[in-house]
Amino acid sequence: MIAGSKVVTAKASTSVQVLSNSEINNALGVTNSSNANTVVLMTNGDGLAQKVHVEGSTYLDGAWHATFNQNASSGSIRINYVIFYFGK
């Protein structure tokens, strides 16, 4: 398990990409993280900068996305995350 914080650029959308498989592999020192052996939990790390609530995360096209309760404003959003890896 590892945790961190990342500022990403959101569009007026209900989700934003936060971490790719490559980023997770590098952080964990592995080569095979995927949606079958990894869980990523996320929160909005600065509610004053973006009013959205992070509802959860979803895996799409080799990357983990934070999902929001409504469209985010275009601009920066801080996402705090915890990554759980249970691969071999």
C-alpha positions in Angstrom: 0.0 0.0 0.0 1.2 3.5 -0.8 -0.5 6.9 -0.5 0.0 10.3 -2.1 -1.4 13.5 -3.5 -1.5 14.7 -7.0 -2.7 17.9 -8.7 -4.3 17.2 -12.1 -6.2 19.4 -14.5 -9.9 18.8 -14.7 -12.2 19.7 -17.5 -15.9 20.4 -17.1 -16.6 16.7 -16.7 -17.6 14.1 -14.1 -14.2 12.4 -14.0 -10.5 13.1 -14.4 -7.6 10.7 -15.0 -5.3 10.6 -12.0 -2.9 7.6 -12.3 -1.8 5.4 -15.2 -0.8 1.8 -14.8 2.8 2.9 -15.6 2.8 5.4 -12.7 1.4 2.8 -10.3 4.0 0.2 -11.5 6.8 2.7 -10.9 5.6 3.8 -7.5 5.2 0.1 -6.3 8.3 -1.3 -8.1 6.2 -3.9 -10.0 5.4 -4.5 -13.6 1.9 -5.9 -13.6 -0.5 -3.7 -11.8 -4.0 -3.8 -13.3 -7.7 -3.5 -12.5 -7.5 -7.2 -11.5 -4.9 -6.8 -8.7 -5.1 -3.1 -7.7 -7.5 -0.9 -5.9 -7.2 2.9 -5.8 -9.2 5.0 -3.3 -9.4 8.8 -3.9 -10.6 12.0 -2.2 -10.8 15.7 -3.1 -7.8 17.1 -1.3 -8.9 20.7 -1.5 -12.6 21.4 -1.4 -12.1 25.2 -1.7 -10.4 24.8 -5.1 -13.0 22.5 -6.5 -16.5 22.0 -5.1 -17.0 18.5 -6.4 -17.1 15.4 -4.2 -15.1 12.4 -5.3 -17.6 9.6 -5.4 -15.1 6.9 -6.1 -12.6 5.7 -8.8 -13.0 3.9 -12.0 -10.5 2.0 -14.3 -10.6 2.9 -18.0 -8.1 2.3 -20.8 -5.1 1.5 -18.5 -5.6 4.3 -16.1 -7.5 5.2 -12.8 -9.9 8.1 -12.8 -11.5 10.0 -9.9 -15.3 10.2 -10.4 -17.3 13.2 -9.3 -20.8 13.8 -8.1 -21.2 16.6 -10.6 -19.2 18.3 -13.4 -15.9 19.8 -12.1 -14.9 23.3 -12.9 -12.2 23.5 -15.5 -8.9 23.8 -13.7 -6.7 22.2 -11.1 -7.9 19.7 -8.5 -5.9 18.0 -5.8 -6.6 14.3 -5.5 -5.4 12.4 -2.5 -5.1 8.6 -3.0 -4.3 5.3 -1.5 -3.2 2.4 -3.7 -3.7 -1.2 -2.6 -1.8 -3.8 -4.7 -2.4 -7.5 -4.2 -0.6 -9.0 -7.2 2.4 -11.3 -7.1 
